[in-house]
Amino acid sequence: MSTNVAEKKSSVYEQIGGEPAMAAAVELFYRKVLSDDRISHFFEDVDMERQAAKQKAFLTMVCGGPSAYSGQDMRKGHAHLVKRGLNDMHFNAVAEHLGATLAELGVAKPLVEQVLAIAESARADVLNR
């Protein structure tokens, strides 16, 4: 098999660094999110260990890694937050932290852009539009 074929088959998850990189990314991501006054209030009374595990499973799945995500779909999972005022500004803040996290961990810019495009594709569902 040629290198080009192997590269094309490599998922974003694998290119980022697989499970260890995803675990590090989720940990750093939530440190950023929880220190951001624009969005931290959405995580009050949330079991952050459970939340981080769900986020890691979800990001792994959407980046082409092994699928162990069993959470609700984006609309159902965020409906209660939309009722509490979740909007585009909040979504943008989360995406900003996701991009900054990946960049800080040394993920190549094209891969960061791919992950952010995946996140962007969920905006309407997250915001229940």
Secondary structure, 3 states (H helix, E strand, C coil): CCHHHHHHHCCHHHHHCHHHHHHHHHHHHHHHHHCCCCCHHHHCCCCHHHHHHHHHHHHHHHCCCCCCCCCCCHHHHHHHHHHCCCCHHHHHHHHHHHHHHHHHCCCCHHHHHHHHHHHHCCHHHHCCC
